Amino acid sequence: MQFPLVHVSWALADNAGRPACDAFFRDIFGARTVYEMLITPETESYGFDREESLMLIGDTMVIPIARPGRRSGRFTSG
């Protein structure tokens, strides 16, 4: 079994920018999405407040992710 060599988190301003960022990694680097966490009524009830994708570029995991606390158009404190 071969494990990824690198894990990179790519910070985004908010969830709205994630699809374009995912498309950038797919189009430019040939990344493939292997897991995606979306906000749904169920996940929101668990307190998840951002969406993220786990993408692979060769042996590198890239996760375009919005910063925590982004919910309903404003940041929460804490």
C-alpha positions, -999 to 999 in steps of 0.1 A, spaced: 0 0 0 13 34 -10 4 64 11 1 101 -1 34 120 3 19 154 10 -13 167 25 -21 204 16 -51 224 30 -59 252 6 -77 280 25 -107 297 9 -126 328 21 -160 310 21 -179 280 8 -190 299 -23 -154 298 -37 -149 261 -33 -165 248 -66 -143 272 -86 -112 261 -67 -121 225 -72 -125 231 -109 -91 249 -110 -73 218 -95 -92 194 -118 -85 215 -150 -49 226 -143 -35 196 -124 -58 168 -133 -70 164 -97 -97 139 -89 -122 143 -61 -121 112 -38 -144 125 -10 -167 155 -6 -184 168 25 -214 190 17 -237 210 40 -271 194 42 -298 197 68 -284 166 85 -248 177 86 -258 212 96 -275 197 126 -242 182 136 -226 216 136 -207 214 103 -205 248 88 -184 245 58 -180 223 27 -148 206 17 -134 182 -9 -105 158 -6 -88 158 -40 -58 138 -52 -31 151 -76 -9 121 -80 3 112 -45 -7 146 -30 -40 152 -11 -53 187 -15 -83 199 5 -98 232 -6 -116 243 26 -133 274 39 -123 286 73 -144 275 102 -172 296 116 -186 306 82 -224 302 85 -253 321 71 -231 348 55 -212 358 86 -184 345 108 -192 333 143 -168 340 172 -149 314 191 
